[in-house]
Amino acid sequence: MNGDMDTAIPDQVWAQDDLFKLLELMKIALPLKDLTKYKTSESHLDWEKVAFSSYTADQCKQKWSEVSKEIRKFRTLTELIFDAQDYIRNPYKGKKLKKHPDFPKKPLTPYFRFFMEKRAKYAKLHPEMSNLDLTKILSKKYRELPEKKKKKYVEDFVKDKESFGLSMSKFREEHPELVECMTKKGSNVPEKARTPQQLWYTHEKKAFLKTNADETMREYIQQHPELNMNQGDYSKSTLTKAERHLKDKSDGRPDKPPPNGYSMFCAELMSSMKDVPSTERMVMCSQRWKLLKQNEKDAYQKRCEQRKKEYEIEMNRFLGSLSVEEQQRVLAEQKMIATVSPCIGVSPPSCVQQAGAEKPKRPISAMFIFAEEKRPKLQQERSDLSESELTRLLARMWNELSEKKKEKYKRLEAVLKAETMKKEKEERGHLPDPPKTAQDIWQQSVIGDYLARFKSDRPKAQKAMETTWNSMEKKEKMLWIKKAAEDQKRYERELCEMRSPVTTAIASGKKMKFDGEPKKPPSNGYQKFSQEMLSNGELNHLPMKERMAEIGGRWQRLVQKEKDQYKKIAEEKQRQYKVLLEQWLASISSQERHIYKEYNSQVRWLLHRITFI
């Protein structure tokens, strides 16, 4: 099935000695410390250096590709034990080097010395201040410090730095086996100069890929059917990624929130640390975070969760103002297919609309009404203009319009806004009550006592409740956290009841089952081959990822005749399936048939969008 390796190049047979010489030359061409993945090393290998006798660089590369297909690429336990022995002999390799007990401590920067010296004093003077506020004050104080006073901290730093250099020299002498690990990465040795041929090749390759990127991508997909990628239109955008981001931001695209409370804390802290070297900012952030109390950390996490909710609403609104193609591009960039509901923005043809509050609204403004009124006529008169050029022209026309003429559109804006607000209010009335947070539920239970204590002064009562909640231990909050979780489940349940069964199934991620529906067969020869390989149990000893990689490799090694046989079997199964499906659809009720078709159209739509990720 795999064919004979020696017959891979019919006009030139490789002798065994030549094959051994090929492998020896590949060894020589590899770096002294080859610690990268084999695929990475293979892609970086200079095949011109490997070429020998009458064999060209391409022939050597082709022969290695054939040989490598016949050998395993996973490691055995015996090999792992050898690596474990090496680790036990030297556990301080790479990034773990700084954990070595003899490794000297890096000196603190002048700013960090000032901060550590003054922090305790300022914390005592201002106990009501958070760590973030203290950092901002001390950062400002350090910037305002006279050069004469700063000199003390700088001199201490220079003195400690010299001492650190001596300690490092001593460490290198006492641990010569670690010197190589230390100098390998982050070395000051300049990059080796490239030859004229290498520079020319890099330049030509860039130029070729710029003009032939689409064709190269399609060729790659044809050569790798096991990846199941679609051969869509791979036309490249005129704008760069940075330009596209700038345009999206000007169009109203919201900034992505930090993933957690710690990231939010770091982002806020870094804005006040511009005088601190970038290499030390994250270290300082980590140390400050450790100084925070648990209730302060919880407050950051809560703010982060709230920001995520706001971001989702803002992103939905932004997506609603885009075309279908632009929506797909943004979703692909954000990798939000899994988190954004199926009916977001522009729905698929048969998508059941969810509650009105979830549907993004187009902005209402006097200029927007003017543009919508003039656009059709302008499109006919200036058919040579693109959509963006047309929009800019309409904006200029609006700016040149007299205030008297603008008044008409402003009146229409007021009327439309009033109607929209009324409609939104009615739609909100049909939605279930939004879920409450643990803090909200607790505040509702104690607000009467706090209002009595502060003589009905609501702002003071609110502030006192927030202070009390933030100082509560987690075990005290647990009762309210559980109640909030129950309220969230209630909200989701009521929201699901408002949706159609199809929308509910899509949102939950579960596949809808239909009684008597015929099983869908493989759609192509590769899928049929994969099913066969997975069902015979031959590769069950491999993890799923490696199993699929092995199946892809075996499919590539099949001769075209065998691939065609699998393709014919898959086509025959597809024909049989279509007949059975038509018979089954004829046997079910019209209502069941409608639900089945609606479900399948939404699944196809989602799969189409996922291919852009």
SERO-353554 format. One record per residue (C-alpha): x, y, z. Coordinates in steps of 0.05 Angstrom, whole numbers, padded with zeros to 5 digits, always signed. Layout:
% SERO-353554
XYZ;...
% end
This chain:
% SERO-353554
+00000+00000+00000;+00056+00049+00018;+00100+00030-00042;+00175+00017-00042;+00218+00076-00019;+00273+00058-00068;+00225+00068-00126;+00202+00138-00104;+00249+00170-00155;+00246+00123-00216;+00305+00155-00252;+00352+00153-00192;+00357+00095-00143;+00386+00110-00074;+00438+00060-00049;+00439+00043+00025;+00506+00078+00034;+00478+00141+00003;+00419+00139+00052;+00466+00134+00111;+00508+00191+00084;+00445+00233+00076;+00429+00222+00150;+00500+00238+00171;+00500+00303+00132;+00433+00322+00163;+00464+00311+00232;+00522+00357+00215;+00474+00411+00189;+00434+00411+00254;+00453+00460+00310;+00498+00434+00366;+00440+00436+00417;+00380+00412+00378;+00324+00422+00429;+00266+00444+00384;+00209+00401+00356;+00230+00357+00298;+00183+00394+00250;+00214+00461+00269;+00285+00435+00259;+00264+00403+00193;+00235+00468+00167;+00299+00507+00187;+00348+00457+00158;+00392+00484+00102;+00384+00429+00049;+00437+00462+00005;+00488+00441+00057;+00460+00370+00058;+00464+00360-00018;+00520+00314-00040;+00546+00277-00102;+00494+00279-00157;+00436+00290-00108;+00406+00360-00106;+00378+00395-00044;+00306+00380-00067;+00321+00306-00078;+00352+00301-00008;+00292+00335+00023;+00244+00290-00016;+00281+00227+00005;+00281+00247+00078;+00206+00260+00073;+00196+00189+00048;+00241+00158+00101;+00210+00198+00158;+00140+00172+00139;+00163+00101+00157;+00186+00116+00228;+00146+00132+00292;+00146+00203+00319;+00122+00191+00391;+00167+00174+00451;+00167+00111+00492;+00170+00107+00568;+00243+00082+00563;+00262+00147+00527;+00224+00189+00579;+00262+00154+00635;+00329+00174+00602;+00304+00246+00601;+00281+00240+00674;+00351+00216+00694;+00381+00276+00658;+00333+00323+00695;+00351+00292+00763;+00425+00303+00747;+00411+00377+00730;+00343+00403+00752;+00361+00476+00741;+00360+00480+00665;+00330+00537+00625;+00279+00580+00661;+00288+00541+00727;+00360+00567+00733;+00339+00626+00777;+00311+00576+00828;+00381+00549+00840;+00398+00561+00915;+00465+00593+00896;+00437+00639+00842;+00449+00712+00865;+00390+00757+00876;+00380+00811+00823;+00387+00882+00851;+00325+00926+00859;+00318+00986+00812;+00322+01057+00842;+00246+01065+00837;+00232+00998+00870;+00280+01015+00928;+00243+01081+00939;+00176+01046+00936;+00195+00991+00987;+00224+01043+01034;+00164+01090+01034;+00105+01041+01025;+00097+01022+01099;+00099+01095+01121;+00046+01117+01070;+00003+01056+01084;+00002+01075+01158;-00014+01148+01142;-00070+01130+01094;-00102+01064+01117;-00164+01078+01075;-00123+01076+01010;-00118+01014+00966;-00051+00987+00942;-00065+01015+00873;-00076+01085+00900;-00013+01080+00943;+00027+01059+00881;+00001+01118+00841;+00020+01167+00897;+00090+01137+00907;+00102+01135+00832;+00084+01209+00827;+00128+01225+00888;+00187+01190+00857;+00179+01228+00792;+00177+01294+00831;+00238+01275+00873;+00298+01322+00862;+00358+01291+00827;+00399+01300+00890;+00353+01254+00930;+00345+01205+00872;+00421+01199+00870;+00422+01160+00935;+00377+01105+00906;+00416+01104+00840;+00482+01097+00876;+00456+01040+00919;+00430+01006+00856;+00497+01014+00819;+00534+00987+00880;+00488+00926+00885;+00493+00916+00810;+00569+00911+00814;+00562+00862+00872;+00512+00822+00831;+00562+00819+00773;+00616+00791+00819;+00567+00741+00848;+00547+00718+00778;+00620+00708+00760;+00629+00666+00822;+00566+00627+00805;+00592+00612+00735;+00658+00587+00763;+00624+00542+00814;+00572+00516+00764;+00605+00512+00696;+00554+00461+00672;+00500+00515+00675;+00540+00569+00638;+00519+00541+00570;+00445+00542+00590;+00453+00614+00613;+00487+00641+00551;+00445+00603+00500;+00384+00649+00505;+00388+00724+00515;+00460+00725+00490;+00490+00791+00465;+00525+00755+00407;+00500+00788+00343;+00462+00748+00292;+00506+00715+00240;+00509+00755+00175;+00469+00723+00118;+00499+00709+00050;+00478+00749-00012;+00441+00687-00038;+00402+00681+00028;+00383+00755+00027;+00361+00750-00046;+00320+00687-00032;+00285+00718+00028;+00267+00780-00013;+00242+00740-00072;+00202+00693-00028;+00166+00751+00006;+00150+00782-00062;+00124+00715-00089;+00080+00701-00028;+00051+00771-00030;+00026+00761-00101;+00011+00686-00098;-00016+00678-00027;-00086+00656-00049;-00060+00604-00099;-00010+00577-00048;-00066+00569+00004;-00112+00532-00045;-00054+00487-00067;-00039+00471+00006;-00113+00452+00019;-00113+00406-00041;-00050+00372-00017;-00078+00362+00054;-00150+00335+00048;-00145+00307+00119;-00150+00378+00147;-00222+00385+00120;-00212+00458+00103;-00257+00495+00054;-00229+00524-00011;-00262+00591-00002;-00243+00658-00029;-00177+00675+00003;-00171+00746-00022;-00126+00788+00023;-00149+00853+00055;-00118+00918+00030;-00110+00943+00101;-00058+00916+00149;-00079+00887+00216;-00061+00952+00253;-00099+00994+00202;-00159+00948+00206;-00158+00953+00282;-00155+01029+00279;-00213+01031+00230;-00255+00984+00273;-00242+01027+00335;-00264+01090+00298;-00327+01052+00276;-00344+01037+00349;-00312+00970+00362;-00303+00962+00438;-00237+00944+00470;-00232+00872+00494;-00235+00869+00571;-00180+00835+00612;-00193+00760+00622;-00191+00762+00699;-00185+00807+00760;-00109+00800+00762;-00102+00824+00690;-00147+00884+00705;-00105+00901+00766;-00040+00898+00724;-00070+00941+00669;-00090+00996+00718;-00025+00992+00756;+00019+00996+00694;-00013+01061+00673;+00020+01094+00734;+00087+01059+00725;+00113+01092+00662;+00179+01109+00695;+00191+01035+00713;+00230+00992+00663;+00182+00947+00623;+00221+00885+00644;+00205+00897+00717;+00132+00920+00713;+00102+00850+00714;+00146+00830+00773;+00122+00891+00812;+00050+00877+00792;+00055+00806+00817;+00085+00829+00884;+00031+00882+00894;-00024+00832+00877;+00002+00786+00932;-00004+00844+00982;-00078+00853+00968;-00130+00825+01015;-00178+00772+00988;-00237+00819+00989;-00197+00869+00946;-00180+00813+00897;-00254+00794+00895;-00273+00866+00880;-00226+00866+00819;-00256+00800+00795;-00326+00828+00803;-00309+00890+00763;-00277+00846+00709;-00340+00803+00703;-00383+00866+00698;-00337+00893+00644;-00343+00828+00605;-00419+00834+00606;-00416+00906+00582;-00366+00886+00528;-00413+00831+00502;-00470+00881+00497;-00425+00933+00462;-00397+00881+00415;-00468+00857+00397;-00487+00929+00381;-00423+00939+00339;-00435+00874+00301;-00506+00896+00286;-00480+00956+00248;-00436+00913+00202;-00449+00873+00139;-00449+00796+00142;-00378+00791+00114;-00351+00842+00164;-00387+00805+00221;-00353+00740+00201;-00285+00775+00199;-00293+00806+00268;-00319+00741+00298;-00261+00702+00267;-00211+00752+00297;-00243+00751+00365;-00255+00675+00364;-00324+00690+00393;-00366+00637+00355;-00371+00595+00418;-00389+00654+00464;-00436+00695+00419;-00507+00669+00414;-00528+00638+00347;-00576+00693+00329;-00528+00751+00341;-00525+00807+00290;-00551+00784+00223;-00587+00718+00231;-00587+00659+00184;-00648+00656+00138;-00691+00613+00184;-00663+00635+00251;-00718+00648+00302;-00709+00718+00331;-00695+00720+00405;-00720+00772+00454;-00715+00844+00429;-00662+00865+00480;-00613+00816+00451;-00623+00842+00380;-00572+00896+00362;-00602+00963+00341;-00577+01008+00286;-00560+01079+00312;-00614+01132+00303;-00588+01202+00288;-00608+01260+00243;-00547+01248+00199;-00564+01173+00193;-00636+01190+00171;-00609+01240+00120;-00558+01189+00093;-00611+01134+00086;-00656+01182+00048;-00602+01206-00001;-00563+01141-00009;-00607+01106-00063;-00607+01167-00109;-00532+01179-00098;-00517+01105-00114;-00551+01112-00182;-00515+01178-00198;-00446+01156-00172;-00443+01081-00186;-00367+01086-00190;-00362+01099-00114;-00351+01043-00063;-00395+01039+00001;-00342+01072+00045;-00331+01129-00006;-00407+01138-00011;-00412+01143+00065;-00357+01196+00067;-00391+01236+00012;-00457+01234+00050;-00422+01257+00113;-00393+01317+00075;-00461+01333+00046;-00491+01332+00116;-00437+01379+00143;-00450+01428+00086;-00525+01427+00098;-00555+01491+00129;-00582+01489+00200;-00652+01503+00174;-00651+01441+00130;-00620+01399+00185;-00679+01417+00231;-00726+01371+00191;-00681+01310+00204;-00671+01328+00277;-00747+01327+00287;-00750+01258+00254;-00693+01235+00299;-00732+01256+00362;-00796+01220+00337;-00758+01156+00319;-00720+01155+00385;-00785+01162+00424;-00816+01104+00385;-00754+01061+00394;-00751+01074+00469;-00825+01057+00475;-00815+00992+00436;-00754+00973+00477;-00792+00985+00541;-00849+00939+00517;-00799+00886+00496;-00762+00889+00562;-00828+00878+00596;-00833+00809+00563;-00763+00788+00584;-00750+00751+00650;-00721+00792+00707;-00645+00796+00699;-00604+00754+00748;-00580+00788+00812;-00509+00784+00839;-00493+00757+00909;-00480+00828+00933;-00547+00853+00906;-00585+00798+00941;-00549+00811+01007;-00560+00887+01001;-00635+00876+00990;-00638+00836+01055;-00602+00889+01098;-00619+00956+01065;-00674+00971+01115;-00626+00968+01174;-00574+01012+01139;-00626+01064+01118;-00649+01068+01191;-00577+01076+01215;-00562+01132+01166;-00630+01167+01173;-00654+01149+01102;-00590+01177+01069;-00587+01126+01012;-00517+01145+00984;-00485+01138+01053;-00523+01073+01066;-00501+01046+00998;-00428+01063+01011;-00430+01031+01080;-00461+00967+01052;-00407+00963+00998;-00352+00971+01052;-00384+00917+01095;-00391+00869+01036;-00319+00879+01015;-00294+00864+01086;-00336+00800+01093;-00300+00733+01091;-00316+00686+01033;-00351+00636+01079;-00398+00692+01102;-00414+00708+01029;-00425+00635+01010;-00500+00635+01026;-00511+00695+00980;-00466+00666+00926;-00509+00603+00925;-00573+00645+00920;-00543+00685+00862;-00526+00619+00826;-00598+00596+00835;-00623+00662+00808;-00577+00656+00747;-00606+00586+00733;-00676+00614+00740;-00660+00669+00689;-00630+00620+00639;-00688+00572+00647;-00740+00627+00635;-00701+00654+00576;-00697+00584+00545;-00772+00576+00552;-00782+00638+00510;-00740+00609+00453;-00760+00558+00401;-00736+00486+00412;-00686+00494+00355;-00655+00558+00384;-00652+00525+00453;-00615+00464+00425;-00566+00508+00386;-00552+00552+00447;-00540+00492+00493;-00492+00460+00443;-00530+00394+00444;-00550+00358+00380;-00625+00351+00368;-00648+00279+00360;-00704+00259+00312;-00737+00190+00317;-00723+00147+00256;-00674+00195+00223;-00624+00156+00180;-00552+00159+00202;-00510+00207+00160;-00454+00172+00122;-00383+00199+00110;-00383+00256+00060;-00318+00238+00025;-00265+00184+00016;-00220+00209+00071;-00277+00208+00123;-00294+00137+00102;-00221+00117+00110;-00218+00151+00178;-00280+00114+00203;-00251+00048+00181;-00184+00062+00216;-00219+00085+00280;-00267+00026+00283;-00216-00030+00273;-00180-00012+00338;-00110-00015+00307;-00092+00055+00333;-00127+00052+00401;-00060+00054+00437;-00048+00126+00412;-00079+00190+00441;-00134+00219+00397;-00091+00276+00369;-00034+00229+00349;-00086+00178+00324;-00115+00229+00275;-00046+00251+00253;-00027+00179+00238;-00092+00169+00198;-00076+00232+00158;-00006+00205+00144;-00032+00137+00122;-00083+00171+00076;-00026+00210+00043;+00013+00146+00031;-00045+00111-00004;-00039+00105-00080;-00091+00144-00120;-00127+00080-00140;-00141+00062-00067;-00164+00134-00052;-00212+00130-00111;-00242+00065-00083;-00257+00099-00016;-00286+00158-00054;-00333+00112-00094;-00357+00077-00030;-00371+00145+00003;-00410+00169-00059;-00452+00105-00059;-00467+00113+00015;-00488+00185+00002;-00537+00163-00053;-00568+00110-00007;-00573+00162+00049;-00610+00212+00004;-00662+00159-00014;-00672+00139+00059;-00676+00212+00081;-00730+00229+00030;-00770+00168+00052;-00763+00188+00125;-00782+00262+00113;-00844+00238+00075;-00865+00195+00135;-00862+00250+00189;-00911+00307+00202;-00904+00375+00169;-00888+00407+00237;-00831+00358+00251;-00806+00368+00180;-00804+00444+00191;-00765+00437+00257;-00716+00389+00224;-00702+00435+00165;-00696+00497+00211;-00647+00461+00256;-00603+00437+00198;-00601+00506+00165;-00577+00538+00230;-00524+00484+00241;-00498+00494+00169;-00496+00569+00180;-00456+00562+00245;-00407+00513+00213;-00397+00562+00155;-00379+00616+00205;-00332+00571+00244;-00290+00559+00181;-00267+00631+00185;-00232+00619+00252;
% end
